[in-house]
Each structure stands twice: as C-alpha cells, then as structure tokens.
Amino acid sequence: MPVHPRLLQHAPPIGERESLDSYVAHGGYQGLSRALGMAPDDITQEVLQSGVRGRGGAGFPAGRKWSFVPKNTGKKVYLACNADESEPGCFKDRQIMERVPHVLIEGCLIACRAIGSETAYIYVRGEYPQSIAALEAALAEARAKGYVGRDVMGSGWGCDVWVHKGAGAYICGEETGLLSSLEGGRGYPRIKPPFPAVEGLWGSPTIINNVETLANASLILRDGVAAFKTAGDDDTTGTRLVGISGHVNRPCDVEIDPARTTIRELIEVHAGGVWKGRALKAVIPGGSSVPVMPADAIDVPFTFGAVRAAGSLAGAAGVIVMDETTCMVDALVNLMQFYHHESCGQCTPCREGTGWLEKLVTRIWRGEGRARDIDLLDSVADPIGGAQQGKTICFLADSAVMPTKSFLKHFRADFVRAVEEGGSPVFRARRSRAVGAGA
C-alpha cells in the first residue's frame, strides 16, 4: 500500500482497461463490502469526515451534499455522475473511466447506498466513445459477478448503474442542465432553489457528483478516513488528478498530492517544462473558465485555498500553459467564441453578453479596435457576471467573464499592442498570407 491511497495506483497503461479480476485483486469492491454493513448515514458521515471536496470545479464537500437528501419523502432517489468533461483544458476524468472504470462504479454504488438510491446514471459526454465503451464493458463484468444488479454482493440490496451518452453540449456539464438532458429535454439549466438534492431527476431527490469525486468514495470506504487524509491538507484532502496541456514538452495527466505540489512543479517536472526552451507567460490552472495567472504567481500549492489566494481557482484541474510568444488577444478570442457558441440562450445577460464579448475582442483581434474598446470590453463584462455573480441561471456567463477580466488585468499590454499594430500577431500573419496568395 502506498503512503496514501491513489486512484491510478494500479492503472494499466493509457489505452488499456483494468479488468474486474485485477481490480478485486488490488482491493477493489472492499469499500462497497464495508459500506453494505454500515448504516447509510454512517457512510455519509465518513465521507464528510474525509473532507473530500468535489473535483468537478466548485469544490463543494461531497459528504455535505449527500446529507442534503431529504428522508422519507416516498420518492425515488437518484445518483447522477457528471462525466460530461467539457471544460476546455480538462481531460483527467477520462483516465478513470477508460483505465480504472471499476473504481468509479464502486464509488457510484457506495454513494447510492449512502443516499438511499437504487439507480445511478453516469452521464458521459458524447465525444468520449472510448470512455463509454470502457464503462459499458466494466459494468457487464460487474453485473455478471453480482456487484451491480438486484442483489449486490448477496446483500439483498439492489442497485443498477447505467451509462447515458450526452450530445456534446458544454452546458450539460452544469448539473441542472445535465438533469434536463437526462430527462430527454434540451440541456437547459434550472433556477435554484429547489436544489437537485431536494428536487432533481423527475422531481425526485438527486445527488450529482463528478467522476473523480465518486471514485474517491471507493478509497475512503476501503482504506478509511485517516489513510485518505494523508494526502493533501485540511483545505483539500486526498490526491488530485490534474491534466496539463498547452505549451509544454509533455502534455499529461498526473495524480498529485495537492498540498505538496506547486503549479510550477506541475509544469516543470511533470510536464517537462515549457516547450522549445521558451519562457512561461501565463497559466490557466483550473480549466478555461477560471482567471488566468501570470508566470510570477505560480509558486503555490495546487489546493483550492492556495490557488484562490493567488487570484484564480483550482476548478476542474485543467492546467493550460502559455509561453512567451502567446498573444493573449488570440487566446481570448478563442475562448469567447467557445462561450458564445455554447450559451443555451435562456438568460439575456449570457445570451447577449457573451456575444458582445466575442464581438469586442474580435474587433481588437482584427485590428479594427480603438483604444477605448479595451475599457469597453472590461466594462461590458461587469453586468454579465464575474465579481457580481448570480445574474444568470448557471455559471456560464461568469465562466466567460472571469478569463476576460483577468486577461485584461494581467496582460493589458497585449490588447493595446493589437490596437496600435493593426491586430494580433496571428491575425496579421493570416492577412499577410492571404495578400501573398492573392498576388
């Protein structure tokens, strides 16, 4: 046993799936076996004591969320696993689904036992066919051996787990948008309250947790709270899976102790450093929706609290690295095109505001901007969200605003240069090639 439990400790190489026999040989389903002999509230209490926080972005304590399910309502209770890993820069959950799917299935069953559910859905983004196939194969193994189905491990308790394929909408990664999609409707987020734990799928209590969050429940019940808490600190217990991409020599997924691993170490050690011998310019640490960090701010541990104190968010642990040649206007155009396209259109501030942000930054990018457009871009962001969050039903508007305002705060000179020099470097290069081709 390692110093602390790890999700990928016995994972096979990328592209291969751990079999049920291998998983069981390494202690798999021992956590479920233990949970079957516990009172549901005791399972929830143990997860609460572990301090594990949601790994999908918000970082809400998982055990606390489970405790919100009302008792004795007479309604069915559901578990929904959010495997719609659609945040740009994030790809760590697929490592669990494709390489060690049984740790997720076991976590789903433990959560169901705790909240009084007999049905779990794993909602997987449609662009993850390998993840879907791996989960389906693992579920077939688990059903054949009695870990999933009408009589789980001979306990008399029945619970089934189903994989649901999403349609590729970013908004379905928002928990209530996911519920709308699961019910067969458009992926429209819902106004809260009521919260899903009280009124979720088909009006019934529903707990929604991220893939990595639920997988950790397997380790907590198998090894105990004390062992789980040997990694991390009081703010962020357990290990974290981190995906690192962008201008690095070795894009990768890595499982770390977040309290003992800095963002700089993620880049320089695990990802092999910034590519081509260039200097680091910026890092987005938690997926594209969080504030950007300049190069001099990354000597902080990768815990929720430390990254927040440094001016950003650990979020869904998608670390995007940008080198010294990056024009932040180019980067922001790419992000604003994405968020405008993915807005579901329910809320006016988001539907119209993301379009305004895209138009303004595109104008600057194309060399058609004026000096005052930079301040206008900053001021237009304020009524949409960001620091004044909660103006829309879901977080998408804020997800567009936070990178916009942080890019302008830390890299305003890039926007000034694009105005003064007739566009961003990428746009000017494209224009030159077009002119040359026409000649």
C-alpha positions in Angstrom: 0.0 0.0 0.0 1.4 3.5 -0.9 1.8 6.2 1.7 -1.6 7.4 0.7 -4.4 5.9 -1.5 -4.2 6.8 -5.1 -6.9 6.4 -7.8 -4.4 5.4 -10.5 -2.1 3.4 -8.3 -2.8 0.2 -10.2 -4.0 1.7 -13.5 -2.8 -0.1 -16.7 -1.1 1.9 -19.4 -3.1 4.5 -21.3 -5.3 2.8 -23.9 -5.9 -0.3 -21.6 -8.6 -1.1 -19.1 -8.2 -2.8 -15.8 -10.2 -5.9 -15.6 -12.6 -6.7 -12.7 -10.3 -9.6 -11.6 -7.3 -7.2 -11.4 -9.4 -4.5 -9.6 -10.6 -7.0 -7.0 -7.0 -8.4 -6.5 -5.9 -4.9 -5.6 -8.6 -4.4 -3.0 -11.5 -3.4 -5.3 -15.0 -3.5 -4.0 -13.8 -3.9 -0.4 -15.1 -0.4 0.2 -18.5 -1.4 -1.1 -18.5 -4.5 1.0 -17.8 -2.4 4.1 -20.5 0.1 3.1 -23.1 -2.7 2.8 -22.6 -3.4 6.5 -23.0 0.2 7.6 -26.0 2.4 8.2 -26.4 4.9 5.3 -26.0 7.9 7.5 -22.7 6.5 8.8 -21.4 6.2 5.2 -22.3 9.8 4.6 -20.6 10.8 7.9 -17.4 9.0 6.9 -17.3 10.8 3.6 -17.9 14.1 5.4 -15.1 13.4 7.8 -12.7 12.7 5.0 -13.1 16.3 3.8 -13.2 15.2 0.2 -14.4 18.2 -2.0 -16.0 18.0 -5.4 -13.4 17.5 -8.2 -15.6 18.9 -10.9 -14.9 22.6 -10.3 -16.9 24.0 -7.4 -15.1 22.1 -4.7 -18.2 21.6 -2.5 -17.8 19.0 0.3 -19.2 15.7 -1.1 -20.4 14.4 2.3 -22.3 17.6 3.0 -24.0 17.4 -0.3 -25.1 13.8 0.4 -26.6 14.9 3.7 -29.0 17.3 1.9 -31.1 14.4 0.6 -34.5 14.6 2.5 -35.6 11.5 4.4 -38.8 9.6 4.0 -40.3 11.6 1.1 -41.8 8.5 -0.5 -40.0 9.5 -3.7 -37.2 7.6 -5.5 -33.7 8.9 -5.0 -31.2 9.1 -7.9 -27.5 9.5 -8.3 -26.1 11.2 -11.4 -22.4 11.0 -12.1 -21.3 14.1 -14.1 -18.9 12.6 -16.6 -19.6 15.4 -19.2 -16.0 16.6 -19.1 -16.5 19.5 -21.4 -14.4 22.3 -19.9 -11.7 23.3 -22.3 -8.4 22.2 -21.0 -9.8 19.3 -18.9 -9.3 15.7 -19.6 -8.4 14.0 -16.3 -11.8 12.2 -15.7 -11.4 10.1 -18.8 -8.3 8.5 -17.2 -10.6 7.0 -14.5 -13.3 5.9 -16.9 -11.0 4.4 -19.5 -8.3 2.8 -17.3 -9.9 2.1 -13.9 -13.7 2.2 -14.5 -14.5 -0.1 -11.6 -13.3 2.5 -9.1 -16.0 4.8 -10.4 -18.6 2.1 -10.5 -17.8 1.1 -6.9 -18.0 4.8 -5.9 -21.4 5.2 -7.5 -22.7 2.1 -5.6 -21.3 3.4 -2.3 -22.9 6.8 -2.9 -26.2 5.2 -3.8 -26.1 3.1 -0.6 -25.5 6.3 1.4 -28.3 8.4 0.0 -30.9 5.6 -0.4 -30.8 5.3 -4.1 -31.2 2.2 -6.2 -30.4 3.8 -9.6 -27.3 5.7 -10.8 -26.7 7.3 -14.1 -23.2 8.1 -15.5 -23.7 10.9 -17.9 -20.7 10.8 -20.4 -20.0 13.4 -23.0 -20.7 12.2 -26.5 -17.2 12.9 -27.7 -15.8 10.2 -25.3 -16.6 7.0 -27.1 -13.6 5.2 -25.5 -14.9 6.1 -22.1 -18.4 4.9 -22.8 -17.1 1.6 -24.2 -14.8 1.0 -21.2 -17.6 1.8 -18.7 -20.1 -0.5 -20.5 -17.6 -3.3 -20.6 -16.8 -2.9 -16.9 -20.5 -2.8 -16.0 -21.1 -6.0 -17.9 -18.3 -7.6 -15.8 -19.8 -6.2 -12.5 -23.3 -7.4 -13.3 -22.0 -10.9 -14.2 -20.3 -11.1 -10.8 -23.1 -9.6 -8.8 -21.5 -6.3 -7.9 -24.3 -4.5 -9.8 -27.9 -5.5 -10.0 -30.8 -6.8 -7.9 -28.7 -8.4 -5.2 -25.4 -6.5 -4.7 -22.8 -8.9 -3.3 -25.6 -11.1 -1.8 -26.7 -8.3 0.5 -30.3 -8.3 -0.6 -29.9 -4.6 -1.7 -30.4 -3.9 -5.4 -28.8 -1.1 -7.3 -28.1 -0.6 -11.0 -25.8 1.7 -12.9 -26.5 3.0 -16.4 -24.3 4.9 -18.9 -26.0 7.8 -20.6 -24.4 9.3 -23.7 -24.6 13.1 -23.9 -24.9 15.1 -27.1 -21.9 17.2 -26.8 -23.3 20.4 -25.3 -21.0 22.2 -22.8 -24.0 23.4 -20.8 -24.8 19.8 -19.9 -21.8 19.8 -17.7 -23.7 22.2 -15.4 -25.6 19.9 -13.0 -29.1 21.0 -13.7 -28.5 21.2 -17.4 -27.4 17.6 -17.1 -30.6 16.7 -15.4 -32.7 18.3 -18.1 -30.8 16.3 -20.7 -31.1 13.0 -18.8 -34.9 13.6 -18.7 -34.9 13.8 -22.5 -35.2 17.5 -22.9 -32.8 20.3 -24.1 -29.9 20.9 -21.8 -31.3 23.9 -20.1 -30.0 24.7 -16.6 -32.7 25.3 -14.0 -33.2 28.0 -11.4 -32.1 27.0 -7.9 -33.7 26.6 -5.4 -35.1 23.9 -5.4 -31.7 22.3 -5.4 -31.2 18.9 -7.1 -30.7 17.1 -3.7 -34.3 18.0 -3.0 -35.9 18.1 -6.4 -33.8 16.7 -9.2 -34.5 14.0 -11.8 -38.2 13.8 -12.5 -38.9 15.9 -9.4 -37.1 13.4 -7.1 -34.1 13.9 -4.8 -30.9 13.6 -6.8 -27.2 13.8 -5.9 -24.8 14.9 -8.7 -21.1 14.3 -8.3 -18.1 14.4 -10.5 -16.3 11.2 -11.7 -13.2 11.8 -9.6 -15.3 12.7 -6.5 -17.2 9.5 -6.6 -14.1 7.4 -7.3 -12.6 8.8 -4.2 -15.5 7.4 -2.2 -14.2 4.0 -3.0 -10.8 4.8 -1.5 -12.3 6.4 1.6 -14.5 3.4 2.4 -11.8 0.9 1.6 -8.8 2.5 3.4 -10.5 4.7 6.0 -10.6 8.5 6.6 -7.1 8.6 8.2 -5.4 7.0 5.2 -7.3 9.2 2.8 -6.2 12.4 4.6 -2.5 11.5 4.5 -2.5 13.3 1.1 -3.5 17.0 0.9 -4.3 19.3 3.7 -7.3 20.4 5.7 -8.4 22.6 2.7 -8.0 19.9 0.0 -7.8 16.3 1.3 -6.8 13.4 -0.8 -4.9 13.4 -4.1 -6.0 15.3 -7.2 -5.9 14.3 -10.9 -4.5 17.1 -13.0 -4.5 17.5 -16.8 -1.7 19.6 -18.2 -1.8 20.9 -21.8 -0.7 23.8 -24.0 2.9 24.9 -24.5 4.7 22.1 -22.6 7.1 19.4 -23.7 5.0 16.6 -22.3 1.2 17.1 -22.1 -0.1 14.7 -19.5 -2.4 13.6 -16.7 -0.8 13.3 -13.3 -2.1 12.3 -9.8 -0.5 14.6 -7.2 -0.6 15.4 -3.5 -2.1 18.9 -3.9 -0.6 20.3 -0.7 2.9 19.3 -1.7 2.9 20.1 -5.4 3.0 23.6 -6.8 1.8 24.8 -10.1 5.4 25.4 -11.2 6.2 21.8 -10.3 3.3 20.6 -12.4 4.7 22.4 -15.4 8.5 22.0 -14.9 8.6 18.5 -13.5 5.5 16.5 -14.6 5.0 18.2 -18.0 8.7 18.5 -18.8 8.8 22.3 -18.8 7.7 24.9 -21.3 8.4 23.7 -24.9 11.1 24.9 -27.3 13.1 26.4 -24.4 10.8 29.4 -24.2 9.8 31.3 -21.1 6.4 30.9 -19.4 3.9 33.7 -19.9 0.7 32.6 -18.3 -1.2 29.7 -16.8 -4.9 28.9 -16.5 -5.0 26.5 -13.6 -8.5 25.1 -13.4 -9.9 24.9 -16.9 -10.7 27.8 -19.3 -13.4 29.4 -17.1 -11.1 30.5 -14.3 -8.9 33.6 -14.0 -5.5 33.4 -15.7 -2.3 33.6 -13.6 0.9 35.4 -14.7 4.1 33.5 -14.6 5.3 35.1 -11.3 2.2 33.8 -9.4 2.5 30.1 -9.8 4.7 29.1 -6.8 1.7 28.0 -4.9 0.4 24.6 -3.9 -2.4 23.2 -6.0 -5.1 23.3 -3.3 -8.4 25.0 -3.6 -7.5 27.6 -1.0 -3.9 28.4 -2.1 -4.9 28.9 -5.8 -7.8 31.1 -4.8 -5.5 33.2 -2.6 -3.2 33.6 -5.6 -6.0 35.1 -7.6 -7.5 32.1 -9.5 -9.3 28.8 -8.9 -8.2 25.2 -9.0 -11.5 24.4 -10.6 -11.6 21.2 -12.6 -7.8 20.9 -12.6 -7.2 21.6 -16.3 -3.9 23.4 -16.4 -3.4 25.3 -19.6 0.1 26.6 -20.2 1.0 29.6 -22.5 4.6 30.5 -23.5 6.1 33.9 -24.0 5.1 34.1 -27.7 1.4 33.9 -26.9 -0.7 36.9 -27.7 -3.4 37.0 -25.1 -5.8 38.6 -27.6 -5.5 35.4 -29.7 -6.2 33.3 -26.6 -9.2 35.3 -25.5 -10.8 35.3 -29.0 -10.7 31.5 -28.9 -12.3 31.4 -25.5 -15.1 33.9 -26.3 -16.0 32.1 -29.5 -16.5 29.0 -27.4 -18.6 30.5 -24.6 -20.8 32.5 -27.0 -21.4 29.3 -29.1 -22.2 27.2 -26.0 -24.6 29.6 -24.3 -28.0 27.9 -24.1 -29.7 31.3 -24.6 -32.1 31.3 -21.7 -30.6 34.3 -19.8 -30.3 37.7 -21.5 -27.0 38.6 -19.8 -25.4 35.4 -21.1 -27.1 35.2 -24.5 -26.4 38.8 -25.4 -23.4 39.4 -23.2 -21.2 36.5 -24.5 -21.9 37.8 -28.0 -20.8 41.3 -27.0 -17.6 40.0 -25.5 -16.9 38.0 -28.6 -17.6 40.9 -31.0 -15.5 43.3 -29.0 -12.4 41.1 -28.6 -12.7 40.0 -32.3 -12.7 43.7 -33.3 -9.5 44.2 -31.4 -8.1 40.9 -32.8 -8.8 42.0 -36.3 -7.1 45.4 -35.9 -10.4 47.3 -36.1 -10.4 48.2 -32.5 -10.0 51.6 -30.9 -8.2 52.4 -27.7 -11.4 52.9 -25.9 -12.6 49.4 -26.8 -10.3 47.9 -24.2 -12.0 49.7 -21.4 -15.3 49.0 -23.1 -14.5 45.3 -23.1 -13.7 45.4 -19.4 -16.9 47.4 -18.5 -19.2 45.2 -20.6 -18.1 42.2 -18.7 -19.3 43.6 -15.3 -23.1 43.5 -15.9 -22.8 39.9 -17.3 -21.1 38.3 -14.2 -17.7 37.7 -12.8 -17.3 39.6 -9.5 -21.0 40.2 -9.4 -22.0 36.6 -9.9 -25.5 35.2 -9.8 -27.1 37.3 -12.6 -27.9 34.2 -14.7 -29.3 30.8 -14.0 -26.0 29.0 -14.3 -22.3 29.7 -14.2 -21.6 30.0 -18.0 -21.8 33.8 -18.1 -19.3 34.0 -15.2 -17.1 31.5 -16.9 -16.8 33.9 -19.9 -16.3 37.0 -17.7 -13.6 35.7 -15.4 -11.0 35.0 -18.1 -11.9 38.2 -19.9 -11.3 40.4 -16.9 -8.2 38.6 -15.7 -6.7 38.7 -19.2 -7.2 42.5 -19.3 -5.9 42.8 -15.7 -2.6 41.0 -16.2 -2.0 41.3 -20.0 -3.5 44.6 -21.0 -0.4 45.5 -23.0 -1.2 42.7 -25.5 -4.6 44.3 -26.2 -3.0 47.8 -26.5 -0.5 46.4 -28.9 -3.2 44.8 -31.0 -5.0 48.1 -31.3 -1.8 50.0 -32.2 -0.4 47.5 -34.6 -3.5 46.6 -36.6 -4.4 43.3 -35.0 -3.0 40.4 -33.1 0.1 38.6 -34.5 -1.9 35.6 -35.6 -4.4 37.8 -37.5 -1.7 39.9 -39.1 0.1 36.7 -40.2 -3.1 35.3 -41.7 -3.7 38.6 -43.5 -0.2 38.6 -44.9 -0.6 35.1 -46.2 -3.9 35.9 -47.8 -2.4 39.0 -49.5 0.6 37.0 -50.7 -1.7 34.2 -52.1 -3.7 36.8 -53.9 -0.7 38.4 -55.5 
